[in-house]
Amino acid sequence: MDLPFQPPLEPMLAKLTEAIPAGDGWHYEPKWDGFRALVFRDGDEVYIQSRDLKPLDRYFPELPPALRAALPERCVLDGEVVIVGEDGLDFDALLLRIHPAASRVKLLAAQTPASFVAWDLLAFDDRDLRGVPLGERRRLLERLLAEAKPPVHLTPATLDRSTAAGWFDHFEGAGLDGVVAKRLSEPYQPGKRGWAKIKHARTADCVVAGFRWHKNGPGTLVGSLLLGLFDDTGRLNHVGITASFTADRRRQLVEELAPLRENALEGHPWAEWAEWEAAARASGQRMPGATSRWNRDRDLSWEPLRAERVCEVAYDHLQGDRFRHATTFLRWRPDKRPDQCRYDQLEVTAPFELKAIFGS
């Protein structure tokens, strides 16, 4: 590629902040929930790079033609690859694309096509724009993508904090998970956490119904706790994990959880998960023994616990019927009964149509 710089390039990153920054000189954008992607285009050649510096092209074959149609002949953009489902952004559909079979990827590309949301311009023609202030990069990006058509989009942006606060509340219903704040005067700094990200933070009381051993092996340390919530039918659903423990705490948990391992499978709500695996896959329900979404070779075997203990965890948001990311363990809740850990305790976000963000 004949560009001012060549891939791979470490993307600029954001650090977690509790509140949306106030004052002059801030630029705010919605925080998209997809795959971070840097797009390099030189004529007919398009290269899509992931956050961890690997190529993404083979997983999204529908994007290069769209990018060639929408982007300048020679440029480098930063943005996000997303898939829009019936209820907003569908991260699980993105995960399904990371598949070794090209035929499977091609089928999924036709069934659930991806979009690219651009938010930064790092090079244009012979100009390396990484040292140029964000405000100037944004104005040029807006001009270059003024005629862009789906599935290529320019992310909304504002200089008004109150507008950004509105996005924080309303856009979550479309699957976005917060706001990113950037300094208008800042250059693009690869690999540096120079932006601020503000994400939703909530707590939930969950049943601890099992655990996984640490990667060091069985009997060493507790790797993660398996969390459950009861639905309206009384079924305990596996909703995610919590793994935010120090090494000492992981060691203590082995002894602490030992009594709950005794006769744990007797009447355990997940005792028959192996038989339910096929049905769970078809319905989309996550069970504790399911294959890893990221690494099919990863050992996800688990140890059952009598579903008698409750813990409080912090989470950002729910996707479908489970937590979108791993949660943070806060404390045990001996004052709570397991049957009180239900979905109805969770804050429900009203749906928000993505066309209000993308445009009609």
C-alpha beads as a LAMMPS data file, in Angstrom:
LAMMPS data file: protein, C-alpha beads

360 atoms
359 bonds

1 atom types
1 bond types

-500.0 500.0 xlo xhi
-500.0 500.0 ylo yhi
-500.0 500.0 zlo zhi

Masses

1 110.0

Atoms # bond

1 1 1 0.000 0.000 0.000
2 1 1 1.232 3.466 -0.923
3 1 1 0.024 5.366 2.153
4 1 1 1.725 7.782 4.565
5 1 1 2.130 4.829 6.950
6 1 1 1.518 1.107 6.731
7 1 1 -0.503 -1.323 8.826
8 1 1 -0.489 -2.495 11.492
9 1 1 -1.072 0.564 13.666
10 1 1 -1.952 0.489 17.351
11 1 1 -5.246 2.301 17.845
12 1 1 -5.631 5.121 20.330
13 1 1 -7.527 3.968 23.418
14 1 1 -9.737 5.313 26.196
15 1 1 -9.610 5.002 29.960
16 1 1 -12.675 4.521 32.119
17 1 1 -14.007 7.683 33.768
18 1 1 -16.888 8.001 36.230
19 1 1 -18.552 11.089 34.742
20 1 1 -18.780 12.843 31.387
21 1 1 -16.073 15.548 31.431
22 1 1 -17.309 19.137 31.484
23 1 1 -15.782 22.360 30.219
24 1 1 -14.590 23.799 26.942
25 1 1 -12.658 21.863 24.353
26 1 1 -14.392 18.502 24.645
27 1 1 -15.762 16.461 21.757
28 1 1 -18.287 13.703 22.574
29 1 1 -19.294 10.576 20.647
30 1 1 -21.482 7.533 21.382
31 1 1 -19.500 4.473 22.457
32 1 1 -20.192 1.739 19.905
33 1 1 -20.322 -1.917 20.928
34 1 1 -18.617 -3.792 18.118
35 1 1 -15.178 -4.721 16.808
36 1 1 -12.665 -1.881 16.750
37 1 1 -11.327 -1.558 13.219
38 1 1 -8.773 0.552 11.374
39 1 1 -9.424 0.718 7.636
40 1 1 -6.551 1.259 5.186
41 1 1 -7.503 1.987 1.580
42 1 1 -5.201 2.450 -1.384
43 1 1 -7.196 2.301 -4.607
44 1 1 -8.767 -1.124 -4.957
45 1 1 -6.812 -2.487 -2.018
46 1 1 -8.623 -2.404 1.342
47 1 1 -7.216 -3.743 4.594
48 1 1 -9.259 -3.942 7.808
49 1 1 -7.180 -4.229 10.982
50 1 1 -8.456 -5.280 14.409
51 1 1 -7.599 -3.679 17.744
52 1 1 -5.037 -6.420 18.392
53 1 1 -3.301 -5.673 15.055
54 1 1 -4.721 -8.663 13.146
55 1 1 -6.593 -8.651 9.810
56 1 1 -10.390 -8.740 9.932
57 1 1 -11.061 -8.801 6.191
58 1 1 -11.837 -12.501 5.831
59 1 1 -14.557 -12.304 8.472
60 1 1 -16.394 -9.410 6.822
61 1 1 -16.226 -9.977 3.046
62 1 1 -19.177 -7.641 2.463
63 1 1 -17.326 -4.564 3.758
64 1 1 -14.451 -3.955 1.270
65 1 1 -16.781 -3.241 -1.703
66 1 1 -18.797 -0.825 0.440
67 1 1 -15.645 0.854 1.717
68 1 1 -14.293 1.275 -1.816
69 1 1 -17.569 2.929 -2.798
70 1 1 -17.690 5.304 0.179
71 1 1 -14.100 6.232 1.037
72 1 1 -11.506 8.415 -0.684
73 1 1 -9.019 6.610 -2.933
74 1 1 -6.219 6.771 -0.374
75 1 1 -6.985 7.072 3.324
76 1 1 -6.785 5.518 6.787
77 1 1 -9.824 5.606 9.087
78 1 1 -10.502 4.531 12.647
79 1 1 -13.888 3.203 13.644
80 1 1 -15.979 0.190 14.570
81 1 1 -17.481 -2.780 12.759
82 1 1 -21.015 -3.434 14.011
83 1 1 -23.968 -5.608 13.108
84 1 1 -27.485 -4.250 13.512
85 1 1 -30.089 -6.749 14.680
86 1 1 -33.816 -6.428 15.317
87 1 1 -33.245 -4.979 18.789
88 1 1 -30.156 -2.859 18.138
89 1 1 -26.498 -3.770 17.909
90 1 1 -25.938 -7.529 17.939
91 1 1 -22.522 -8.362 19.361
92 1 1 -23.188 -12.101 19.325
93 1 1 -23.673 -11.924 15.557
94 1 1 -20.197 -10.393 15.302
95 1 1 -18.716 -13.217 17.360
96 1 1 -20.233 -15.796 15.030
97 1 1 -18.181 -14.307 12.188
98 1 1 -14.915 -15.444 13.790
99 1 1 -15.224 -18.814 12.117
100 1 1 -12.599 -20.852 10.231
101 1 1 -14.917 -21.855 7.394
102 1 1 -15.140 -19.275 4.610
103 1 1 -18.466 -20.761 3.473
104 1 1 -19.955 -20.156 6.914
105 1 1 -18.659 -16.570 6.998
106 1 1 -20.088 -15.943 3.521
107 1 1 -23.499 -17.238 4.587
108 1 1 -23.537 -15.067 7.707
109 1 1 -22.423 -12.041 5.692
110 1 1 -25.527 -12.428 3.552
111 1 1 -27.865 -13.085 6.477
112 1 1 -26.551 -10.433 8.912
113 1 1 -24.409 -7.921 6.988
114 1 1 -22.021 -5.713 8.944
115 1 1 -21.628 -1.939 8.920
116 1 1 -18.602 0.287 9.475
117 1 1 -18.957 3.356 11.691
118 1 1 -16.103 5.844 11.191
119 1 1 -15.023 8.332 13.828
120 1 1 -11.502 9.424 12.921
121 1 1 -9.361 10.160 9.878
122 1 1 -5.681 9.308 10.277
123 1 1 -4.429 9.777 6.719
124 1 1 -5.707 11.280 3.478
125 1 1 -3.801 11.135 0.184
126 1 1 -0.180 11.863 1.143
127 1 1 -1.023 13.532 4.469
128 1 1 -0.329 11.815 7.783
129 1 1 -2.994 13.360 10.005
130 1 1 -2.061 11.718 13.279
131 1 1 -0.355 14.882 14.512
132 1 1 -3.261 17.128 13.514
133 1 1 -5.746 18.204 16.253
134 1 1 -8.929 16.154 16.452
135 1 1 -11.129 19.125 15.589
136 1 1 -9.450 19.504 12.195
137 1 1 -9.462 15.760 11.548
138 1 1 -13.197 15.620 12.305
139 1 1 -14.053 18.488 9.945
140 1 1 -12.145 16.824 7.114
141 1 1 -13.760 13.453 7.871
142 1 1 -17.228 15.016 7.755
143 1 1 -16.464 16.523 4.371
144 1 1 -15.057 13.300 2.932
145 1 1 -17.984 11.148 4.159
146 1 1 -20.740 13.642 3.374
147 1 1 -22.076 11.404 0.589
148 1 1 -21.347 8.046 2.243
149 1 1 -24.175 5.526 2.134
150 1 1 -24.948 2.481 4.296
151 1 1 -23.287 0.304 5.386
152 1 1 -20.645 3.032 5.909
153 1 1 -21.585 5.639 8.492
154 1 1 -20.082 8.643 10.251
155 1 1 -20.547 8.508 14.010
156 1 1 -22.590 11.335 15.555
157 1 1 -20.542 13.870 17.513
158 1 1 -21.292 16.917 19.619
159 1 1 -19.508 19.628 21.577
160 1 1 -22.459 19.946 23.958
161 1 1 -22.195 17.960 27.185
162 1 1 -25.963 17.913 27.755
163 1 1 -26.462 16.324 24.348
164 1 1 -23.846 13.705 25.188
165 1 1 -25.633 13.031 28.485
166 1 1 -28.833 12.461 26.523
167 1 1 -27.025 9.989 24.299
168 1 1 -25.747 8.194 27.385
169 1 1 -29.318 7.604 28.531
170 1 1 -31.140 7.003 25.237
171 1 1 -28.663 5.286 22.919
172 1 1 -28.214 2.368 25.309
173 1 1 -31.542 1.083 24.055
174 1 1 -29.900 0.600 20.667
175 1 1 -27.049 -1.441 22.144
176 1 1 -24.467 1.326 22.549
177 1 1 -22.726 1.202 25.891
178 1 1 -21.784 4.755 26.847
179 1 1 -20.043 7.899 25.666
180 1 1 -16.451 8.682 24.653
181 1 1 -15.003 12.130 25.345
182 1 1 -12.006 13.454 23.403
183 1 1 -10.050 16.695 23.478
184 1 1 -10.485 18.726 20.283
185 1 1 -6.865 19.895 20.500
186 1 1 -5.320 16.439 20.856
187 1 1 -3.417 14.578 18.137
188 1 1 -4.008 10.895 17.500
189 1 1 -1.694 8.968 19.830
190 1 1 -1.415 5.269 18.888
191 1 1 -1.478 2.926 21.860
192 1 1 -2.137 5.692 24.409
193 1 1 -5.258 5.906 26.553
194 1 1 -5.828 9.555 25.848
195 1 1 -9.623 9.517 25.570
196 1 1 -12.206 9.135 28.341
197 1 1 -14.978 6.533 28.217
198 1 1 -18.039 6.682 30.404
199 1 1 -19.996 3.441 30.675
200 1 1 -23.150 2.414 32.465
201 1 1 -22.575 0.961 35.948
202 1 1 -25.236 -1.027 37.770
203 1 1 -25.409 -3.748 40.425
204 1 1 -27.314 -7.015 40.651
205 1 1 -27.752 -9.779 43.211
206 1 1 -27.026 -13.169 41.630
207 1 1 -27.065 -16.804 42.665
208 1 1 -23.629 -18.438 42.633
209 1 1 -24.370 -21.896 41.226
210 1 1 -20.912 -23.047 40.148
211 1 1 -17.341 -22.085 39.432
212 1 1 -14.482 -22.744 37.061
213 1 1 -10.968 -23.582 38.144
214 1 1 -8.150 -21.181 37.356
215 1 1 -6.047 -21.899 34.284
216 1 1 -3.387 -23.303 36.632
217 1 1 -5.564 -26.398 36.925
218 1 1 -8.127 -28.087 39.181
219 1 1 -7.538 -27.741 42.887
220 1 1 -5.339 -24.659 42.593
221 1 1 -7.339 -21.424 42.493
222 1 1 -10.889 -20.415 41.649
223 1 1 -10.932 -18.814 38.212
224 1 1 -14.491 -17.483 38.056
225 1 1 -17.886 -17.821 39.674
226 1 1 -20.908 -18.754 37.546
227 1 1 -23.873 -16.471 38.096
228 1 1 -27.571 -17.195 37.761
229 1 1 -30.859 -15.292 37.756
230 1 1 -34.377 -16.726 37.977
231 1 1 -36.874 -15.928 35.238
232 1 1 -40.669 -15.733 35.531
233 1 1 -40.993 -19.513 35.124
234 1 1 -38.682 -20.227 38.059
235 1 1 -35.808 -21.427 35.885
236 1 1 -32.296 -20.420 36.917
237 1 1 -30.526 -19.020 33.855
238 1 1 -26.761 -18.753 33.540
239 1 1 -26.220 -15.021 33.004
240 1 1 -22.439 -14.638 33.129
241 1 1 -19.418 -14.818 35.357
242 1 1 -17.466 -12.770 37.845
243 1 1 -13.704 -13.175 37.949
244 1 1 -12.386 -9.988 39.545
245 1 1 -10.303 -11.564 42.299
246 1 1 -6.716 -11.279 43.494
247 1 1 -4.583 -14.418 43.647
248 1 1 -4.969 -14.572 47.434
249 1 1 -8.729 -14.245 47.191
250 1 1 -8.875 -16.978 44.539
251 1 1 -6.973 -19.252 46.920
252 1 1 -9.319 -18.435 49.807
253 1 1 -12.358 -19.156 47.660
254 1 1 -11.257 -22.779 47.157
255 1 1 -11.684 -23.397 50.894
256 1 1 -14.681 -21.096 51.257
257 1 1 -16.680 -22.844 48.543
258 1 1 -15.697 -26.388 49.515
259 1 1 -18.798 -27.040 51.690
260 1 1 -21.068 -26.017 48.809
261 1 1 -19.505 -28.658 46.557
262 1 1 -20.822 -31.513 48.704
263 1 1 -23.741 -33.262 46.961
264 1 1 -24.003 -30.215 44.702
265 1 1 -25.591 -32.032 41.757
266 1 1 -28.523 -33.323 43.778
267 1 1 -31.392 -31.185 42.570
268 1 1 -29.033 -28.700 40.941
269 1 1 -30.864 -26.541 38.350
270 1 1 -28.043 -27.065 35.834
271 1 1 -27.452 -30.777 36.463
272 1 1 -28.692 -31.715 33.022
273 1 1 -26.857 -29.010 31.089
274 1 1 -25.119 -31.546 28.871
275 1 1 -28.483 -32.819 27.605
276 1 1 -29.720 -29.280 27.137
277 1 1 -26.674 -28.188 25.165
278 1 1 -28.199 -28.724 21.722
279 1 1 -31.440 -27.000 22.660
280 1 1 -29.546 -24.169 24.337
281 1 1 -27.492 -23.544 21.216
282 1 1 -30.618 -23.447 19.078
283 1 1 -32.405 -21.030 21.422
284 1 1 -29.384 -18.866 22.113
285 1 1 -29.459 -19.582 25.849
286 1 1 -26.006 -19.660 27.453
287 1 1 -25.323 -22.652 29.662
288 1 1 -22.306 -23.014 31.965
289 1 1 -20.676 -25.765 29.924
290 1 1 -21.077 -24.071 26.540
291 1 1 -18.209 -23.609 24.128
292 1 1 -16.243 -20.391 24.473
293 1 1 -17.366 -17.708 22.026
294 1 1 -13.743 -16.637 21.580
295 1 1 -11.678 -19.821 21.765
296 1 1 -13.154 -23.196 20.887
297 1 1 -10.177 -24.979 22.485
298 1 1 -10.612 -23.242 25.837
299 1 1 -11.632 -25.501 28.723
300 1 1 -14.984 -24.282 30.018
301 1 1 -15.681 -27.266 32.272
302 1 1 -17.241 -26.234 35.562
303 1 1 -17.801 -27.405 39.103
304 1 1 -21.346 -27.250 40.473
305 1 1 -22.140 -25.584 43.796
306 1 1 -25.317 -25.903 45.781
307 1 1 -27.223 -22.817 44.692
308 1 1 -27.445 -21.360 48.193
309 1 1 -25.190 -18.301 48.142
310 1 1 -25.878 -14.866 46.732
311 1 1 -23.368 -12.239 45.692
312 1 1 -23.701 -8.656 44.499
313 1 1 -21.884 -7.782 41.287
314 1 1 -21.412 -4.635 39.239
315 1 1 -22.297 -4.822 35.553
316 1 1 -22.574 -2.379 32.659
317 1 1 -25.570 -3.679 30.725
318 1 1 -27.623 -6.691 29.827
319 1 1 -27.570 -8.110 26.306
320 1 1 -30.536 -10.359 25.760
321 1 1 -30.815 -12.421 28.939
322 1 1 -27.182 -12.232 30.115
323 1 1 -24.524 -9.759 31.081
324 1 1 -22.675 -8.363 28.079
325 1 1 -19.265 -8.366 29.831
326 1 1 -17.762 -10.101 32.830
327 1 1 -19.025 -8.551 36.049
328 1 1 -17.127 -7.202 39.066
329 1 1 -17.595 -8.975 42.382
330 1 1 -18.641 -6.538 45.119
331 1 1 -19.671 -8.576 48.167
332 1 1 -21.508 -11.615 49.455
333 1 1 -25.168 -11.069 50.353
334 1 1 -26.001 -13.470 53.229
335 1 1 -29.151 -11.415 53.829
336 1 1 -30.589 -12.413 50.434
337 1 1 -32.301 -15.665 49.533
338 1 1 -31.370 -17.207 46.172
339 1 1 -34.995 -17.129 45.005
340 1 1 -34.919 -13.339 45.331
341 1 1 -32.313 -13.118 42.541
342 1 1 -34.637 -12.487 39.618
343 1 1 -34.484 -10.596 36.344
344 1 1 -37.080 -8.121 37.555
345 1 1 -34.469 -6.461 39.785
346 1 1 -32.560 -5.288 36.708
347 1 1 -33.007 -1.928 35.066
348 1 1 -34.634 -2.349 31.664
349 1 1 -33.603 0.032 28.912
350 1 1 -36.247 1.061 26.418
351 1 1 -35.469 0.084 22.802
352 1 1 -34.072 2.828 20.606
353 1 1 -34.074 2.574 16.832
354 1 1 -30.648 2.811 15.263
355 1 1 -32.049 4.797 12.372
356 1 1 -32.247 7.703 14.809
357 1 1 -28.436 7.492 14.970
358 1 1 -27.586 6.330 11.455
359 1 1 -30.272 8.385 9.742
360 1 1 -33.202 6.989 7.794

Bonds

1 1 1 2
2 1 2 3
3 1 3 4
4 1 4 5
5 1 5 6
6 1 6 7
7 1 7 8
8 1 8 9
9 1 9 10
10 1 10 11
11 1 11 12
12 1 12 13
13 1 13 14
14 1 14 15
15 1 15 16
16 1 16 17
17 1 17 18
18 1 18 19
19 1 19 20
20 1 20 21
21 1 21 22
22 1 22 23
23 1 23 24
24 1 24 25
25 1 25 26
26 1 26 27
27 1 27 28
28 1 28 29
29 1 29 30
30 1 30 31
31 1 31 32
32 1 32 33
33 1 33 34
34 1 34 35
35 1 35 36
36 1 36 37
37 1 37 38
38 1 38 39
39 1 39 40
40 1 40 41
41 1 41 42
42 1 42 43
43 1 43 44
44 1 44 45
45 1 45 46
46 1 46 47
47 1 47 48
48 1 48 49
49 1 49 50
50 1 50 51
51 1 51 52
52 1 52 53
53 1 53 54
54 1 54 55
55 1 55 56
56 1 56 57
57 1 57 58
58 1 58 59
59 1 59 60
60 1 60 61
61 1 61 62
62 1 62 63
63 1 63 64
64 1 64 65
65 1 65 66
66 1 66 67
67 1 67 68
68 1 68 69
69 1 69 70
70 1 70 71
71 1 71 72
72 1 72 73
73 1 73 74
74 1 74 75
75 1 75 76
76 1 76 77
77 1 77 78
78 1 78 79
79 1 79 80
80 1 80 81
81 1 81 82
82 1 82 83
83 1 83 84
84 1 84 85
85 1 85 86
86 1 86 87
87 1 87 88
88 1 88 89
89 1 89 90
90 1 90 91
91 1 91 92
92 1 92 93
93 1 93 94
94 1 94 95
95 1 95 96
96 1 96 97
97 1 97 98
98 1 98 99
99 1 99 100
100 1 100 101
101 1 101 102
102 1 102 103
103 1 103 104
104 1 104 105
105 1 105 106
106 1 106 107
107 1 107 108
108 1 108 109
109 1 109 110
110 1 110 111
111 1 111 112
112 1 112 113
113 1 113 114
114 1 114 115
115 1 115 116
116 1 116 117
117 1 117 118
118 1 118 119
119 1 119 120
120 1 120 121
121 1 121 122
122 1 122 123
123 1 123 124
124 1 124 125
125 1 125 126
126 1 126 127
127 1 127 128
128 1 128 129
129 1 129 130
130 1 130 131
131 1 131 132
132 1 132 133
133 1 133 134
134 1 134 135
135 1 135 136
136 1 136 137
137 1 137 138
138 1 138 139
139 1 139 140
140 1 140 141
141 1 141 142
142 1 142 143
143 1 143 144
144 1 144 145
145 1 145 146
146 1 146 147
147 1 147 148
148 1 148 149
149 1 149 150
150 1 150 151
151 1 151 152
152 1 152 153
153 1 153 154
154 1 154 155
155 1 155 156
156 1 156 157
157 1 157 158
158 1 158 159
159 1 159 160
160 1 160 161
161 1 161 162
162 1 162 163
163 1 163 164
164 1 164 165
165 1 165 166
166 1 166 167
167 1 167 168
168 1 168 169
169 1 169 170
170 1 170 171
171 1 171 172
172 1 172 173
173 1 173 174
174 1 174 175
175 1 175 176
176 1 176 177
177 1 177 178
178 1 178 179
179 1 179 180
180 1 180 181
181 1 181 182
182 1 182 183
183 1 183 184
184 1 184 185
185 1 185 186
186 1 186 187
187 1 187 188
188 1 188 189
189 1 189 190
190 1 190 191
191 1 191 192
192 1 192 193
193 1 193 194
194 1 194 195
195 1 195 196
196 1 196 197
197 1 197 198
198 1 198 199
199 1 199 200
200 1 200 201
201 1 201 202
202 1 202 203
203 1 203 204
204 1 204 205
205 1 205 206
206 1 206 207
207 1 207 208
208 1 208 209
209 1 209 210
210 1 210 211
211 1 211 212
212 1 212 213
213 1 213 214
214 1 214 215
215 1 215 216
216 1 216 217
217 1 217 218
218 1 218 219
219 1 219 220
220 1 220 221
221 1 221 222
222 1 222 223
223 1 223 224
224 1 224 225
225 1 225 226
226 1 226 227
227 1 227 228
228 1 228 229
229 1 229 230
230 1 230 231
231 1 231 232
232 1 232 233
233 1 233 234
234 1 234 235
235 1 235 236
236 1 236 237
237 1 237 238
238 1 238 239
239 1 239 240
240 1 240 241
241 1 241 242
242 1 242 243
243 1 243 244
244 1 244 245
245 1 245 246
246 1 246 247
247 1 247 248
248 1 248 249
249 1 249 250
250 1 250 251
251 1 251 252
252 1 252 253
253 1 253 254
254 1 254 255
255 1 255 256
256 1 256 257
257 1 257 258
258 1 258 259
259 1 259 260
260 1 260 261
261 1 261 262
262 1 262 263
263 1 263 264
264 1 264 265
265 1 265 266
266 1 266 267
267 1 267 268
268 1 268 269
269 1 269 270
270 1 270 271
271 1 271 272
272 1 272 273
273 1 273 274
274 1 274 275
275 1 275 276
276 1 276 277
277 1 277 278
278 1 278 279
279 1 279 280
280 1 280 281
281 1 281 282
282 1 282 283
283 1 283 284
284 1 284 285
285 1 285 286
286 1 286 287
287 1 287 288
288 1 288 289
289 1 289 290
290 1 290 291
291 1 291 292
292 1 292 293
293 1 293 294
294 1 294 295
295 1 295 296
296 1 296 297
297 1 297 298
298 1 298 299
299 1 299 300
300 1 300 301
301 1 301 302
302 1 302 303
303 1 303 304
304 1 304 305
305 1 305 306
306 1 306 307
307 1 307 308
308 1 308 309
309 1 309 310
310 1 310 311
311 1 311 312
312 1 312 313
313 1 313 314
314 1 314 315
315 1 315 316
316 1 316 317
317 1 317 318
318 1 318 319
319 1 319 320
320 1 320 321
321 1 321 322
322 1 322 323
323 1 323 324
324 1 324 325
325 1 325 326
326 1 326 327
327 1 327 328
328 1 328 329
329 1 329 330
330 1 330 331
331 1 331 332
332 1 332 333
333 1 333 334
334 1 334 335
335 1 335 336
336 1 336 337
337 1 337 338
338 1 338 339
339 1 339 340
340 1 340 341
341 1 341 342
342 1 342 343
343 1 343 344
344 1 344 345
345 1 345 346
346 1 346 347
347 1 347 348
348 1 348 349
349 1 349 350
350 1 350 351
351 1 351 352
352 1 352 353
353 1 353 354
354 1 354 355
355 1 355 356
356 1 356 357
357 1 357 358
358 1 358 359
359 1 359 360
